[in-house]
Every structure is written in C-alpha cells, then in structure tokens.
Amino acid sequence: MIRTVGLEKYFGKLHVLKSIDLHVKPGEVVCVVGPSGSGKSTLLRCINRLEPPSAGEVYVAGEKVPPGGQGLDRVRTEVGMVFQRFNLFPHMTALRNVTIGPVKVRGLSEKDAKNLGQALLAKVGLAEKANAYPSHLSGGQQQRVAIARALAMQPKVMLFDEPTSALDPELVGEVLEVMQQLAREGMTMMVVTHEMSFARNVAHRVIFMDEGRILEEAPPEQFFTAPREERTQLFLRTVKK
Amino acid sequence: MLTLLLDSMPLLLKGALMTLKIAAMVAVIGIILGTLIGLGRTSGMRWLSAILRAFVEVIRGTPLYTQLLLVVFGVPLTLNVQYDEFTAAIITMGVNSSAYVSEIIRAGIQSIDKGQMEAARSLGMNHAKAMLYIILPQAFKRVIPPLLNEVVTLIKDSSLIGALALVELTRTAQLIASKTYQPFPAYVGAALLYLVMTLTLSQFSVWLERRLGVSD
C-alpha cells in the first residue's frame, strides 16, 4: 500500500533520512518508534509530501506520488493524516471540520456530507459534540474529531504522527481506543508513536529508527522480547523506565 | 455661534455623506486589491512577491496627496488623456490603501499556524482552496481591528480629495467658512461629524470582533 524506494531527506546540511526502503502491505498496522530526532515524523511527512523528499520515490497504492499539482492533491485524498497537535480548523464546528474535505475536495453534497460526518463523529464517540467548536473540546476529543476528519475522505491508508504526544495522560486512552478499532476494521495504518503498549498490542510490525535509518523491524512480540540490535535494546530499556 | 453651527448642519451632513461614500468606495477597492496583493506576497512565488513588495514600498514611501495630484493633474496634462477626476481620485486612493491593507492581510496570513495549511493540504485541498476556506477566514478575523483602523484613516484622508476633485465634508466646511466669514463653527461642525463617523466605526469593530469570537 505504501512503498518508499531510496528515500533521502536533508534539512540544509542535516541528513535526516538515509536511504529508506519501506513497504507497508494493505491492512497492515506498522508502528514506527525510535528516539526523538531519529527521522520518524519526517519519514511520515515525506509519504504525502508535506515534506518533499530530497531523493527517492514514494508509491501509494501502486501509484507514484507526483511532486505537485492535481496528481499530488489526489494522492493526498487517499492518505489520511492525523497530527500531533490535532490541527483542527478552529473557525469551524466539529461537524464542519469533518465535512469540509468531502464537500470542497470530493464535491459531495452538503446533505450527504452531513450524514457522513455525523456517522464518523458517532464512530469516534462524539456524536453529541457535532456543533461544538474545537476550543470547547478536550485534547482527546479534538484528536478524535481529527481522526474523523481524515476518515471522511475515505482514505486507503492512515498516517498518525505522534497522535497522543500532546495529550494529557488521562486522555491518551480514548484516542488509542479509536485507533485500535480502526486497526481491527482492517485499515492500513502507519503510526509514529511513543506508546509502546499500543505498538505491542496493535501493530503487526514495529520499525525502529535511529539517526535517519531503519535499524530494525520485526513483529511486536519479537521486537519487544528479543531485539536484535544493541541500539534497539538500549532504546527499549530507556522507554521502559 | 451655535445657531451658525446648526444652520450649517444640513450642508455639512451632505458633505459627510459624500465623505462616507468616498471612504466606502475606497475601502472596497483597498480591501479587495490589498487581499490579492497580500495573497500574492505569501504565495511563495518569488518573482511575484518581489514585484508586489516593490509596489508596496513605492506607494507607502510617497504621500497620498502627492499621488493624488500626480494622477488628477499631472498625468492628464502630460499624456494628453482625459478622465473623470472623481473616479481617478477614488481609484488612486483605493490603490494607495491597498498597499497598507496588503501588509495587514500578509501579517494575518502569516500569523496562522502552519499546521492549518498542512491539515488542509493533507485533505487534498490545493493551495487556493486551503487559502479560501481555511487560512483567509481565520486571518481576516484576526486582522479586523487593524483593518477597521485603516477604514477610519480612509474617512479622515478622504478630505484630501476635497482639496482637488469634489465637495466632501472638509471642503463643505471650507465653503461655509468663506461664505459666512465664521470659520470656527463650520470646522467644529465638520470635526464633530468626523468624530461621529469614526467612533461609530470603532464601536462596530468591537461588536464584530465579539460576534466572530463565538469559536474562541
């Protein structure tokens, strides 16, 4: 579903991604973990070109992601993205946040979009908050609206960029629950996260990144109990504390 | 003196109406053109941005009165073209205002968190749609105070047009003063009417900000 070939990214002289070859199968849930600054978020943002890669190629659903224009816009409709800081549109209600994409990009009628939006808000447990503005929602609620907003485009794959890192600890659970439900439904997901228990319980595969490289990848059971690389062992020891 | 002031009121009010008419027309031109320039300057197209920046610098670096004199008297005489002085003055003032408005809009656009544009683009919106539906509505809301401040300035600056092309509030006061040989009541009357207009506008600004604040 997602494939990257020789992906490279430089920020000025800083080499953030070093020849990343990645393959995410349809229906697969891949968690990307690693120390901060290891390039996890940049990798995710290179997939839908919010960050243009310096070299290499990205394929989504077999189609090469073009550098810009309508082709890129179309690919982006198929790649849902959830951000660390939610990035809800503050001037719109929760419902409008969800329907604006389908209406303005897909050309869905307001009525159909509203039905879709209500259904998605219900799915993330926020049916009664449809008319609330983001500033009146908790962080966990905002992130769930953001997930509904991304789902409204009926994407083939969902990217989560540290979706619970900006949340108060007591609000993390409700967001992870929604994500877990999505995974059960067979959504292809790539999740950059620090939530090791989520990676362990939900992921099909865990990728460990360090200094811009994929250092190790393995099914969660193996990754957490018998990591091969020394750096991985070190990392897992620090996060366990 | 009070009688004189009251007697001149009908004429002054007529002048004030003209002032409002000028300010409204100039504001429409200024805000539309200024928004387009502001969008151009934040478009990321370097050459466009450079041209617009030069335009803004030239307009802001020369006095409005000089610009008006140049367009209303200088250009027709030199190029031997004729146009309606009133229209020319309004357009000149509108273009002048657009330079200031564009800076306000640009600041507004740049004050919006980058994540908003990213979220919009990640939904598949192109740059124009993201600007129209996501960035500009938020930016406009944020710049209402400086934008209405600019309109207040327009109301006052429209007196410059009175000096050359047509009879607005200040010009009316001048005419009354020279007719009655009593400048004081005429100008006090004019000043009072300016104050009524500008104070109304600032009250409107406060109300509008509160009304649009429902999502905060």
Interface residues (C-beta under 8 A of the other chain):
Chain A: N48 L50 Q70 D73 R74 R76 T77 V79 G80 M81 F83 R85 N87 L88 F89 P90 H91 M92 I100 G101 K104 V105 Y133 P134 S135 A146 R149 A150 M153
Chain B: D113 G115 Q116 E118 A119 A120 R121 S122 L123 G124 M125 N126 K129 Y133 I134 P137 Q138 K141 V214 S215 D216
